[in-house]
Amino acid sequence: MRIEYIAGRDNIGALRPNWESVFDSDPEATFFQSFDWLFGSDGGPGCFGFVLAARAPDDDSDFVAFLPLQPNTRYGSAGFYNLLTLVGTNATDYNGFICRPEYEEDAIPALAAELRRMNWAHLRLLNFAASERRADLFLRDFPDTDFETKPYEEFSLDGIDNNICPYAVLADDWDEFLQERLSSNMRQKIRRFLRQVEGSDAYRITHSDSETFERDLDLLMKLWTDMWGERKGKQLRTIQNSYRRLLRHAHETQTLFMPMLWHEDRPVCVLAILVDHRAKIYHFYLSGRDGSFEGPPSGLVMHAYAIRHAISNGFRKYDFLRGNEQYKYSFATEERYIRSLVLSTKSNENLGGRLDPRCLRSVQRRSTEFYRTGELADAQRGFSQILHVAPNHEGTAYWHGIASARLGDHDIAVRQFGMLARRNPDSVKIWYRLGRSLVAKRDWTAAAHAFSGLLRRNRNLPKIFYLLGQLLLMIDRSDKAVAAFREALRQRPDYADARTALEGALTSRGKPDADQFVRDVLGRAGTNIENAGVMERRLAKTTDAPSLASFGRD
């Protein structure tokens, strides 16, 4: 099997005919692996992911399996690392791959083997809906000797098991469903409540359409927030935005059924149901309910209404999705089981000991932010990790040197600025940074060469002539030191420090105090380096280094 990495909206969009052919052939495929749900609009769960696609060695063959994944970059005690999740993890109740059944023995292990060649520390298989046979084919390439496999424990205040997915198998007609699938007591309740709602002019049930969708979505989110907002805490806004995006996506792809119960002008209950037209399944996704309403139980009424609607349109299943909440069993008689696993490297560090090249832009951005907020060790570590993958990226090397110098790690700073000076010999800023770090290392001769190199690029720098003079005194070159001090005074006649140093050099007063000299060079009392800020910004935004083409999106 050959595995290809496919990313970008246009490239993934071109997969649609092949994807739908594999999807239609796969008996385990669910609505949540459909192309429409994952990629059908810009708001789909797969919009920031990529796809691993498997095909036979024949160049002309179609793909036979697809695994959609979402890359993430995190920061921990050992630095940045990569986390892979199944696309749609936080929005999709049944995650996984799709595969033509006749190829699964070869294609599924090939996808797993490709994952082992990638750079990541953790692979989250949340809401993993593959059968035991397929799961074993996939997981056997992650042996206990190299990986740790743990169940992903999802916290629930109510003791709900989200690995259990109740569903109702529907009958050919509504009365048959009530008679054969429900208890006598529940059957009587549903008939009574439906008569109470549908037999009164005070109640009405509407279906969201293109004209009412945004209004209905706002009402749904208000009712849902009133029910659950307090329990979601700081995550509330993120969850709300996610639901809005995904429901707009479902509406745009014509896979959303959203009925709403009204009492006069008061919205009482809304259901958001994802519609699998292929498999004839209604997936109950989200609801909002007015908890203060004192009429018939609105949730029960609306689920009964939706099931009756599904039956009348030829649907075969009403799936309540994840969670074994008791109310679902008013209708559900069957259960599906899924599982959530996390595969981690034994070291909790990336496979291959390096970052995924596609995350480097994100790591660079976040490391620069660490630097700006004074978290220098974190910044230095991030820049170092980038250079391990992309050693030719000059902008990162520059920031790595600056962060290292500020941390007092001048060996690294000298190495980085020395390399940059060779590549950018006309850069005043780099020569100055190199000279400062060499002074900090008390390598007077090398520092003198660095400042001389700087002055060859720009001679109108009296402060640098002064510092060079001090360095020359350190290495017993008082004649040249005198010339440097005189040039500093010629450029700036009122330069008191240069005049004092010149007088000392002429009267052979000895070398300057080394500790004070280091403090002077490393202090913030300023060196007027022409275009220094411009040079720093230019290097930070370097875009033509060979490695930058591989910088990906997080």
Phi, psi and omega in degrees: 000142174253136181248133178240142176265123184234124181220162180095138186302316182294317181295318178290322179302325180293344179282349191310307182301316179294318180300312183293329176293316177295317180303314182293334182274347189265114181291343180265354182294140177243170177310325186283354169257004180290153180296320180301313183293317185282317191228009189291344176208174180295343180263006182292158181301335183269008189295338179246015184256189174222173184231133165265125184238134183250138171214162180294162184301338179298123183300333184269359185283153174282163172291147181242352179205148179224137175233106179275133185227156178240120178274145176220153176236130181235165178238130179228193185296334180261008181110197181285147174214167183250141178235130175251138175231159171292138181304135177084013185312312185275357185233354190236129184276336178232106182253161174148199182254169169237150186202140170296129188301329182286348181250000190296328180298331180259318189288318184294313174298328179294322176297318179296319179297323177295322177299324179293339178273354180269171183256107177202158178255330183222137175238113181264120177252073183273141182055042184285114190255014180289150176295164179303319181298311181291322179299319178295320177301323182281314190282341183292345177275005178237072188292159181297338180293333183246340187226152173250127181247123181230146171292143177273115183270115179263120184289136178224125179294334187256009181070025180282136176263107183278002172272357177254129184237097181287149175208160178247129172276124186273160179256182182286332176216166187297312182298321178297319178299313180299319185289319189263335188253339186247155176290162180299318181295315181293322179300316180293319179299314184296315180297320181292315182292321178297319177297321181296321181283310188280346179264008183238138176288347181284341182248151171206154177239125180245159175246131180295137176227187185299330181281329185254358190303309184297321176298313182294324178295318178299318179295318178301313183292328176293314180296318179296317181295321177299326181280318193238350188304316183298326182283340182277345174058227185292342181276357188304309184298319179297317180294316179301313181297322179295314179298317180299314181298316184287325178287325172297319177300314180296320177298317181295325181269008176059041178237024181239129170243121186228087177276150182224133176266129178243144166246105191057242180259015184256118176289129187251318184204138178230136172246138170250116185239127177271131190253118174264096183292329182292308184268359180060057181229135167265128177250111177288116190254317187201150176217159172226137186219141176279106184290346181268356181291132186253012178275204179300152184299108191293323179297314179299317180298315185288325175293320177299316180298315182294321178294317177298321178296318179298314180299317182294340179256015173081018179277152190250348184211145173239107188259123179274359176061203193291141174108129183261046175301143188297326184298334182295333184278003168295333180238326187285137177237353181232164178223144171246145182244133175237180177213160179232124184232156172233121174262127181230145173294154182300326182274351189061019174245163185300142169304138181081355177068024181210162180287155170294125182304335183285352182257005191292326177300316180296316180295320177298315180298315183288325178293321177297322177294320174304315181298315184293333179264008175084008178270072193292320181296320178294320178297313181300318180296316179297315179298322179296320179295322177297314183293336175296328179268320186232075187294344182267006183278104190292322180300317180292320178300322180296311180295325177298318178297316180296312180299319180295318179297317180293335176275355182084009179267075189280343174299313178294317182300316180297319179298316182289313182290329176295316178297318181293325179295324177292325181278331183232068189295345180265006183276109178299316184299318182293317179299321180294314179300318178299314180299318179301315182290326176293323174298317180299329177277356182061031173267081191296321182295311180296322179296321178297321177296320181295315180292328175295319176299323178296316184289337174292336179272327182206109184274349184272059183222081184302324180298320181291322175300320177298312181296321178298319177302317178298318179296319180296325174297323180299328183253023174062040174244064187294330179296315178289328177298317178301318180297321180293317180295320180296322178293322177299318180288327177298320180285330182218089186301334182270016185281093187296318181298320179293322179295316179298317180295321179297315180299320179296318180295321182290330181262008176057050180281000177099182183285152175291160176296119187296317182296317180294323179296316178299316180297322180295317182291320184274350181290170183267007182280041151062135176239127184277079180273116184299132177062023183299313181297321179298317180297318181297316180293322181296316180294323181295336183253017181307132181233001184253006177292143185304323185287341187292335180298337181269356180294125185252188182258137179276000000 
